[in-house]
Amino acid sequence: MTSKEVLYASSENAEDSGLKKVIDLTAKMGRRWEANQDIRCISGKLAIFTGNLNYEHETFQAKMMKLTTILLLILISTPGILTAQVQQRQSVFLENNWKFSKGDFEHAEKVDFEDSGWETVSVPHDWAIYGPFDKEVDKQVVAISQNNEQEASEKTGRTGALPHIGDGWYRTGFQLPELDEGSRILVVFEGAMSDPEVFVNGEKAGEWGYGYAYFNLDITDLVKSGENNLLAVHLSPKPLSSRWYPGAGLFRKVRILVLPENHFQLWGTFVTTPFVSDSLAKINIKTKVEGKNLRLETVLKDADGNVLATETETTLFGNEFEQNIALENPRLWSPESPVLYYAESKLYDESGRLQDEQTTRFGIRTISYKAGEGFKLNGKVRKFKGVCLHHDLGPLGAAVNKAALRRQIQLMKDMGADAIRSAHNMPSLEQLELCDEMGMLFLAESFDEWKKPKVKNGYNRFFDEYHEKDIVNLVRATRNHPCIVMWSSGNEVPDQHGSEGVKRAKRLQDIFHREDPTRPVTVGMDQVKAVMASGFGAIVDVPGLNYRTHLYEEAFERFPQGLLLGSETASTVSSRGIYKFPVEQAVGKMYDDGQVSSYDLEYCNWSNLPEDDAVLQDDKDWVIGEFVWTGFDYLGEPTPYDQYWPSRSSYFGICDLAGLPKDRYYWYKSRWDTKESTLHILPHWNWEGKEGDTIPVFVYSSYNSAELFVNGKSKGVRTKNKDSKLERYRLMWNNVVYEPGELKVVAFNEDGQPAEEKIIRTSGTPHRIVLEPDRSTIQADGKDISFVTVSVVDKNGIPCPTATNQLIFEVKGNGNYRAACNGDATSLELFHKPTMKLFSGKLVVLVQSTKKPGDIALQVKGKELQTAKMIIQSK
C-alpha cells in the first residue's frame, strides 16, 4: 500500500472486540488525528490513510489488528477525547405535563409563578371542546355574504357554541443538555389557536398571528444550558374571528429543536423529481445549511432500508447544496401505489467530523395541468375525486390525533375518494404524513381571508404583516410531501372584486411559485362574474370554482387556462337516518326538529345537488375534478339552521360528525369506487303510523338497473337514464306504499342477470347493544384510539334505525374512555361525558390507550337493553 490508499473499517467487519471498540469510539467522535496514519471518520466508517507501515502482503484483518495498539494509544493519550463529540441534533416534542388554565393571569410567564392549582394536560390540546355548549358564546348579528344574505340577523352556533374565546395560558418545563458553543435552540409550533405570545424563562421570545400557521422562534439567548427551562404560551382567541369552530389552545404539536453550530436549516431541504421515466428518475435535492467548508453526503433508501444510491457534494452556492442523484427503476407514488423513499443526509466539516444529520421522506411522481389534457399524474389523465375537510375531529375538537385522521382518510378511500382539500386552513403535518402513506392527493389551502374581511377579527388583521411569512412556512414545511399536488392561496375571498384583488392574487401566487416552482396555485372563487370582469380568474394557475355550476361553460370560454376545477361542490345537506315527506327538491328548507332530510334533495340557495356537479365531471373533459363540501360534518356553521337553537354543527358532510356514513356516502361510492360494487337502499323501513302512505325508495348503486320488492311483491325494474339528471345516478321508486316487513332490491349485471341483492327489514323494540370497533388492537402509546360503533338490534338481530336510547359507557384496564358522538347536530350532550343518546340508532365511542400494554375492557349499557362488552388489545 502507498500513502494515497485508504483502508476502511467498520465495527461490522472487525472480529477483534478491542478493535471493534476502537472503531466504534473513533467513528462516534468523528475525530481526526495525525500519527503514522491519518485517521478520520467517513460515512460512519474509520478511514486510515496509511503512512510508513508496510501492509502489502497482509490480509485485511491482519492489517487492522496491526493498527489496534496504535489506535488505542491515540485514544488513551488524547485528553478529553471521550467528550469531544459535536453537539447532536435533538428534536423533543413537548407532549405531557403541561399546566393549563383559562384566564388572563398577571405574570404567568414568570418562572416563580404559582401554577400548582392549574390543570395538567397533554398537548395537542383544545380547551374549548369540553364545553359547555352555550348559544351566548358566539351569538352574532350579521349578514353572511357567502349565503347571499342582504340583511343582518341573529346567528347562533356559527363557531360551534363552544367556549373558544378568551385567554388561556400553558406552562411546561424542558431540560437542555450542556450546549456546545454555537449551538442554536428553536421552539417550533405546528399551530397555536390563536394570537400566540411565547415566553422562555420569563422573557418574551416572540409572537405570531394566524392560529393555523407553522412557525418557529430562536430562543438560544433565553435558555439555560444543562438546566431546566420554562416555556409559557399565552393564547387569546378573539370573538368574530372565524366562520366555523376554530378550537382553542395548543391544538398541534410543540417541540424544542437543538441544533449544532453547523446544521441543516429547519424546513430547508427540498426534494423534487424533475425527470422520471420507467427506467430512471432524477432526484434533485436542494439543502440549505448553516456553516462553511462543509461536505454533504446523501444516501437514498427505499422503505425497507435498502441503499439505492449515494452522492457527496462539497460545493455550496451561498448557503445551499444541490445534488442530482440518478435512481434506477423508480417506483412511482400514486393513490393506488403510495411508494415512499428516504434521503438520509449527513453534514461533515472539513476534517471529516459529523456535524448534523437528517432524514427526508419523499415520493417520485410527475404532475401536469394542461389545456386539452387536464390533470395528469405520472403521465395519466385523471380527475380529482375529492372532498373538503375542516380541521376539527368531531368529539376531539381541534386537537390533532393521528388515529382519528387515519380513520377519516380510510373512510374516504373506501368511498372511492382520492383527494382532500384542507378547507380553509393550513393542514396538520400528521394529515399530510398519512396522505403520503395511505395514498391521497392533497390540495393544501392557506387562507379564508386576505385583506378584506369576512369576519371582524379574521385573517384580515394579519394579512399585511404575515401573509408572506405564513406562505413561506407552509410551503417549506410541507413541500416534500408527494401527496400535495396543488396549493390554494384563498377561499371565496371578498378581494375577488376589483383591481386590488387581482394584484393580491398575483402577489400570493408569485410567493408560492418562488418557494415551489413545481406545483400550481388555485383559488376557490365563488364570485365568478366578478373574476371574469376583473381578470382575477385569468391569472390563477388553475381556476377553482366554488359551486356556480350554471357558469362553468361561460367561465371556460372566458378564462385562458383551458381547464376548470370544482374547488368546492354540492353542499347538499342531510341528517343521517332522518327522512322528511313529501320527498322533493328543496332550497334552504327547515323543519321543527332542526334536522334535514337524507333523501339528498335539499341544498342551500348558493349550492346544488350532487348530480349537477356529476354531469359536468362526467361530460366535460376540461373539468378536472371536484372537492365536495364536505367529507365529514364539522363543528359550527349549522346552515340552514344558523338562526335555530340548538344547532351547533354542519349538515354538509358525506359522513356525520361521528364519522358514520350518511346515505350520500353510497351515492359517491357508486360513482367513485371502481374496485367494489355498491348497492344501498334508503330510507329505513320503520314507519309506524304511516301504513298505507307513500314512502319513496331510492337505491344508490354501481349497477345500471335493479328490481324492488316489498314483502316479495315486485315494484318494478328501474334503469338509469342518462337523459334525466336524477335518474342518471339514482334508481327511484317514487310510489311505494308502506307496509311493514321486508324491502329487497335485486341488482342486474350488464347481461341482465341478477348480480347482487340487499335486504332491509322492519325492526321491533330495541333489545340488545352491538359493538363494532374499527380496530380491535391499538398501540400502547397513550394516543391511539379505537372507534367503536354502538347500535341496538331487536330480539331477532334486526337493527333499530330510529332508536334513541340513553347509553352509559365504562372503560377499564389499560385504556381510557375518551369521548362519544352520535352525529346529531342539535345535541347539547358533552362529548367527554360517559353517557349519550343514540341518534338514528347509532353512536360512536372513542376508547384511548395508555402507555401500558394490555387489555382494555369496554362496557356499554342502557335501560331495558342487554349490556354489551368487548375487549380491545393495546400493544
Secondary structure, DSSP 4 states (H G I P E B T S, - for coil): --TT-EEEE-GGG--SHHHHHHHHHHHHHT--EESSSEEEEETTEEEEE--S---TTS-HHHHHHHHHHHHHHHHHHSTTGGG-PPPPPEEEE--S-EEEEES--TTTTSTT---TTSEEE-SS--GGGG----TTTS-EEE--GGGT--S-EEE-STTTTS---S-EEEEEEEE--PPPTT-EEEEEES--BSS-EEEETTEEEEE---TT--EEEE-GGG--TTSEEEEEEEE-PPTT--SS----B--S-EEEEEE-SSEEEEEEEEEEEEEE-SSEEEEEEEEEEESSS-EEEEEEEETT--EEEEEEE---BTTEEEEEEEEESPPPP-SS----EEEEEEEE-TTS-EEEEEEEEE----EEEETTTEEEETTEE--EEEEEE-S--GGGTTS--HHHHHHHHHHHHHHT--EEEETTSPPPHHHHHHHHHHT-EEEEE--S-SSS-SSTTSGGGTHHHHHHHHHHHHHHHHTT-TTEEEEEEEES-GGGSSHHHHHHHHHHHHHHHHH-TTS-EEEEE--HHHHHHHSHHHHSSEEEEES-GGGHHHHHHHSSSS-EEEEEEE-B---TT---SS---EES---TTS---TTS-EE-TT---HHHHHHHHHH-TTEEEEEEE-SB--BS--TT-TTSSS--B-S--SB-TTS-B-HHHHHHHHHH-SSS--EEEES-S--TT-TTSB--EEEEESSSEEEEEETTEEEEEEE--TTSHHHHH-EEETTPBP-SSEEEEEEE-TTS-EEEEEEEE---S--EEEEEES-SEE-SSS--EEEEEEEEE-TTS-B-TT---EEEEEEEESEEEEEEE---TT----TTSSEEE-BTTEEEEEEEE-SS-EEEEEEEEETTSB-EEEEEEE-
